[in-house]
Amino acid sequence: MGAQNEWIVVGGGIGGAYMASKLAGAGCKVTLIEGAAHLGGILAGPSWHGFELDNGCHLFDFAHQHSAEFFREVTQGALIPVHVQYASIGDHGREDGIAVPDFSNAPAQTRAAYLASLEGAANSGASQSAPSNCSEAIAARFGPPLAEALVPGIDKLCGQASASLAPEAFDILSYAKRIRLGDDDTMAQLKSKGAHHDERLAIKAKASVEPRNYYPKSGGMRAFCTQLKSYLEAKGVHVLMDTKVTSLHQSGGKAVIN
C-alpha cells in the first residue's frame, strides 16, 4: 500500500470518526488518535446512577444523505424519530421553519442595509486581507454591518467572544453560514444573482414526509459513542484512545506525530 493511502486522523469526535470511516471505506490504512477515553467528542455524556446523560441536546440530522447513512450504519438502524419544530428567534420576532439568523421581520431600512452589507462583501472579494479571528471571518463573509448583528448570537453560541477564536472556528458554525433577509420569493431572486449570494442566503426547507432528526433507540448518545468504536474497528481502522498528540512535524518526507 502506498504512502498516499496511509492516513492518521487526529481527533475522534464525530467529524474525525466520519472521516476515518470514509477513508477506510475507500481502502486506505487509517489510524484514529483520540486524547479522551472515548470517541464521539461532546456526544459522549456521563453515566449517573444507572442513567445515561447527554451533554446538552443532541440529535442526528438526516438532512444530508451521507451523514444519514453513517448514523444508520453505526447504530444498525436502532433509531427513533424526533419531530423538531425549527424556528429563528431574534430581535425582530420569531420565524418558524428555519434554523438560521432570520431578519425577514426587521424594518425595511434595516434589511436594505444588511443586503448592502452582503453586496459590499461580494464586491471587496479578493481585496480583503485574510481574517485573523472568527469575528473577522464573519465580517469577511457578510460585511461589517451584518457581522455586527450576527456576532452577539455567535458569541453566545460559542460561549466566548468570537474575536478570541481562530478564523477556522467559523467553518464549523453551520448555523451562521446563511441568513434570511426576506420571504422565500425574495430570497430566490437574490440567490439567482450568483454564487456569492446563493451561498449566503437561505430559503425555508420544504416539508418532508420523512423525519429529519433521530436519536439512539437505547443507551443515549453514550451508547452511540461505544458503537462508534466497534464500527470503526470493524472497518479496519486502528483506534488509539487516551493518546495525546503534542506535536506534528515532517522528517525525511514523513509525518511524525508525538
C-alpha positions in Angstrom: 0.0 0.0 0.0 1.4 3.4 -1.0 2.1 6.2 1.5 -0.7 8.2 0.0 -3.1 5.5 1.2 -1.9 5.7 4.8 -3.8 8.2 6.9 -3.7 9.4 10.5 -6.8 11.2 11.8 -6.2 13.2 14.9 -9.4 13.7 17.0 -12.2 11.1 17.4 -15.1 13.5 17.5 -18.0 12.9 15.1 -16.1 14.6 12.3 -12.9 12.7 12.8 -14.8 9.4 13.1 -16.7 10.1 10.0 -13.6 10.9 8.0 -11.8 7.8 9.3 -14.8 5.7 8.2 -14.8 7.2 4.7 -11.1 6.7 4.3 -11.2 3.1 5.4 -14.2 2.5 3.1 -12.0 3.8 0.2 -9.4 1.2 1.0 -7.0 3.3 3.0 -5.0 2.3 6.0 -6.3 4.5 8.8 -5.2 5.2 12.4 -7.5 7.4 14.5 -5.9 9.1 17.5 -8.2 10.4 20.3 -7.0 12.1 23.5 -10.0 11.1 25.6 -11.1 7.7 26.8 -14.0 7.6 24.4 -14.9 8.6 20.9 -17.6 10.9 19.9 -16.4 14.1 21.5 -19.1 16.0 23.3 -21.7 13.3 22.3 -20.2 11.0 24.9 -22.1 12.0 28.0 -21.6 10.6 31.6 -23.4 7.9 33.4 -25.3 8.8 36.6 -27.0 6.3 38.9 -27.8 4.0 36.0 -28.9 6.8 33.7 -27.0 7.7 30.5 -26.9 11.5 30.3 -26.2 13.7 27.3 -24.0 16.8 27.3 -26.8 19.1 26.1 -29.4 18.4 23.5 -28.0 16.3 20.6 -29.9 14.7 17.7 -28.8 13.1 14.5 -29.6 15.3 11.5 -30.6 13.3 8.4 -30.7 16.4 6.2 -27.8 15.1 4.2 -27.7 11.6 2.7 -24.1 10.7 3.5 -24.4 11.6 7.2 -27.8 9.8 7.4 -26.2 6.6 6.0 -23.3 6.9 8.5 -25.6 7.2 11.5 -27.8 4.3 10.3 -24.7 2.1 9.8 -23.2 2.8 13.2 -26.5 2.2 15.1 -27.6 -0.6 12.8 -30.8 1.3 12.3 -31.7 1.3 16.0 -33.1 4.9 15.9 -36.2 6.6 16.9 -37.6 9.7 15.0 -37.7 13.0 16.9 -40.0 15.7 15.4 -38.4 19.1 15.8 -40.0 22.4 15.1 -37.3 24.7 13.8 -37.6 28.4 14.4 -35.4 31.5 14.4 -36.0 33.9 17.3 -34.2 37.3 17.3 -34.7 40.9 18.0 -37.4 41.1 15.3 -39.5 38.2 16.4 -39.9 34.6 15.6 -40.0 32.9 12.2 -40.9 29.2 12.1 -39.5 26.7 9.7 -35.9 28.0 9.5 -32.8 27.5 11.7 -30.5 30.3 10.6 -30.4 34.0 11.6 -33.6 35.4 10.2 -34.1 39.2 9.6 -37.2 38.9 7.4 -39.3 40.7 10.0 -36.8 43.5 10.5 -37.7 47.0 9.3 -37.3 47.5 5.5 -34.5 50.0 6.1 -32.6 47.5 8.3 -33.0 44.8 5.7 -31.8 47.1 2.9 -28.7 48.0 5.0 -27.9 44.3 5.6 -28.3 43.5 1.9 -25.9 46.3 1.1 -23.5 44.8 3.6 -23.7 41.5 1.9 -23.2 43.0 -1.5 -20.3 45.1 -0.2 -18.6 41.9 1.0 -19.1 40.4 -2.5 -17.5 43.4 -4.2 -14.5 43.6 -1.9 -13.8 39.9 -2.6 -10.1 39.0 -3.1 -9.0 42.5 -2.0 -9.8 41.6 1.7 -6.9 40.6 3.9 -7.1 37.2 5.5 -9.1 37.2 8.7 -7.2 36.8 11.9 -10.1 35.6 14.1 -13.6 34.2 13.9 -15.2 37.6 14.2 -13.2 38.9 11.2 -14.2 35.8 9.3 -17.8 36.6 9.8 -17.3 40.2 8.6 -15.4 38.9 5.5 -18.4 36.7 4.6 -21.2 39.1 5.3 -19.7 42.6 5.6 -19.2 44.6 8.8 -22.8 45.8 9.3 -24.3 42.3 9.1 -21.4 40.9 11.2 -22.2 43.4 13.9 -25.8 41.9 14.1 -24.6 38.3 13.9 -21.6 38.3 16.3 -23.6 38.6 19.6 -25.6 35.5 18.9 -22.5 33.6 17.7 -20.6 34.6 20.9 -23.5 33.2 22.9 -23.5 30.0 20.9 -19.7 29.6 21.3 -19.7 30.5 25.0 -16.9 33.1 24.4 -16.1 36.0 22.2 -15.7 35.1 18.6 -12.9 37.6 18.3 -10.9 35.2 20.7 -11.4 32.2 18.3 -9.3 31.3 15.3 -10.9 32.1 11.9 -11.3 28.4 11.2 -13.8 28.2 14.0 -16.4 29.8 11.7 -16.1 26.8 9.4 -17.9 24.6 11.8 -20.7 27.1 12.7 -23.2 25.9 10.1 -25.9 27.8 11.9 -24.4 31.1 10.8 -23.2 30.3 7.3 -26.5 31.6 5.8 -29.1 34.3 6.7 -32.6 35.2 5.6 -33.4 38.8 4.7 -37.0 38.4 3.3 -39.6 36.0 2.2 -38.7 32.9 0.1 -39.6 34.6 -3.3 -37.3 37.5 -2.5 -34.5 35.1 -1.4 -34.8 33.1 -4.5 -34.4 36.2 -6.7 -31.4 37.3 -4.7 -29.8 33.9 -4.8 -30.1 33.8 -8.5 -27.7 36.8 -8.7 -24.7 34.5 -8.4 -22.7 32.1 -6.2 -21.8 34.7 -3.6 -25.5 35.4 -2.7 -26.6 31.8 -3.3 -24.0 30.5 -0.7 -25.0 33.1 2.0 -28.8 33.4 1.7 -31.4 30.8 3.0 -34.8 29.6 1.9 -37.1 27.6 4.2 -36.7 23.9 3.6 -39.7 22.2 2.0 -41.8 20.0 4.3 -40.8 16.3 4.2 -42.8 13.2 4.9 -39.7 11.6 6.5 -38.4 12.9 9.9 -35.2 14.9 9.7 -33.9 14.1 13.2 -33.3 10.9 15.1 -32.0 9.6 18.4 -30.5 6.3 19.5 -33.2 3.8 20.5 -31.4 2.8 23.7 -28.4 4.0 25.8 -28.4 7.6 24.6 -25.5 9.2 22.8 -23.1 7.5 25.1 -24.1 4.1 23.7 -23.7 5.5 20.2 -20.1 6.5 21.0 -19.4 3.0 22.2 -20.9 1.6 19.0 -18.7 4.1 17.0 -15.5 2.4 18.2 -16.7 -1.1 17.3 -18.0 0.2 13.9 -14.6 1.8 13.0 -12.6 -1.2 14.1 -14.8 -3.5 12.0 -13.9 -1.3 9.0 -10.2 -1.8 9.8 -9.5 1.5 11.5 -6.8 1.3 14.2 -8.3 3.3 17.1 -6.0 4.7 19.7 -7.7 6.4 22.7 -6.2 8.1 25.7 -3.5 9.2 23.4 -2.5 12.9 23.4 -0.9 14.5 20.3 1.5 17.2 21.4 3.3 17.9 18.1 3.2 17.2 14.4 6.1 17.8 12.0 7.8 16.4 8.9 11.0 14.4 9.0 12.5 12.7 6.0 9.4 13.3 3.9 7.2 11.6 6.5 4.8 13.0 9.1 5.9 12.5 12.7 3.4 12.7 15.5 4.3 12.9 19.1 
